[in-house]
C-alpha cells in the first residue's frame, strides 16, 4: 500500500515519502504526516528473531513506500554499521527493575545518531528519485545533540551543505566541543546569542522566507531540514521501540502480546511521538510516559490541556530538553483533533500569537495513552546518585529525568507493567553534571579529567567520540544575534 504525506495545516497536495524528506517542512509551515499509520505486517515473534537492521527494514518499508527494497536496505546497511560500538546497535540494559534502551552507541553518543545516521542516505536517494539538481542546504537548530549528529551525518556528503545554529551558552562543554571541532568543507556551526527556541524560531522563519528561497534557487540551492520536524527523522525512531519489544520477547522477559510501558525524556516531542506511532502500528505499548525537566511545558499540557510557553526559560543539566516550543507536538495535536487541519491551524496560530492554546475536552480524551511527569534539577541529580549507588549503573541527566519520573509514576499508579526507559545520551557527554551528582568532590576537576574518572567508576571504556575531541582544534568560531541568521546563511553560500 502506498503511503502519501500531507501537511498538518492542510495546504497543498499529498506528497510521496521522498518528497516529504526533501522538503522537510511543508510550504504552509505545517509538518508532514502519513495519511494513515500502517500496521506491522510481521508477527512479534518474527520480529523478535531479527537484528536491528532487519527490524528497521520491516518498519521503514511500511512508511517509505516509494523506496525500492534495494534502496532502503542499502540506506539501512550504510547507516547501522561499525560506527555503532555495539553489534545490537541499541542494547537493552536491565537495572533496578526497568530496561534502559541505550540509544547512544553511535558516532556522537546521543540518540540523535539513530535517525541522523540514515537521514543523509535517505535524502540523497530522495534527491536522485526526484531529479533534484540543486545543492541541498541542511538548516538545523540544535539544543545540543541534533547538531553534532547531523554534522557527522552530512559532513562531506556530495550535493549537500549543512548549517547548524546552537544557543551559545545553552549546551554542555562537551556538546559544544563536539560541534565546533567538526571537520568538513560543507559544514558551518554558529553560536547564537539566545536560547534554543530563538534558534528554532529563526530557522523556521528562514524556511518560510519565499524571497530567500527564490534567490537560493537562482544560485542552485534549496533548503531542507535535519531537525525532528523532518519525517525522515521520525520514521527511523519508530524502529528502536519495535526492536526493544522484540529483544524482550526473544529473551523471555515478556510474553507475546504482553504490553510494555515506555518512558521518554522529552523536549521537542519527536522521540515519544515515534513510540506513539509504534503503538498505533500494533506494537503492544501501554502507557507513554512523557518526562520533562524544569521546563515542564509538556507536563503542564498533559495535566491541564493548555499549552503555554509564556514562562521563564530554565537552563538545566539536561539541555537537550530545555525547550518551550515542542515542534513535534503539532503532529499529535493534528491527530487528536481528528486530522482536522483547520483546527490545528487555529491552535498553532494561537501559539504563535498569544504563546498558548487550549485543546477541547474531546481532544483531551484522546490523550489517554499519555502520562506527563517532571523531575527537578535536585531530583535528577539524586536519581543519578541513587542508581549508581544501588547497582553501579551510570546514566546521563536526560535519562535520569526519565528514570526519576518513572519512579514517581510507579508510586502514583502502582503499575508494574514491564517498562523501557529511553536512555538518550551517554553519561560521558555530561561528565560534570553526572560526576557532581555522584560526589561533589569531583567539581574541582577539569572536563577531561572527569571523563577518565567516570570511565573508572562506570567500568566503561571512554567512547571514541570523546577521545577524538580531547585535542581537536576549534574550526568554527562564528557567533551571531538571532536577527543576523539570514545574513550568516547568505555569506556561507556566497550569495
Beta strands, then each sheet from edge to edge (+ up, - down):
strand 1: 5-7
strand 2: 32-34
strand 3: 92-95
strand 4: 98-102
strand 5: 135-142
strand 6: 160-167
strand 7: 187-192
strand 8: 221-224
strand 9: 260-265
strand 10: 285-292
strand 11: 306-308
strand 12: 356-358
strand 13: 370-374
strand 14: 419-423
strand 15: 479-480
sheet 1: 1+ 2-
sheet 2: 3+ 4- 14- 9- 10- 13-
sheet 3: 8+ 5+ 6+ 7+ 15+
sheet 4: 11+ 12-
end
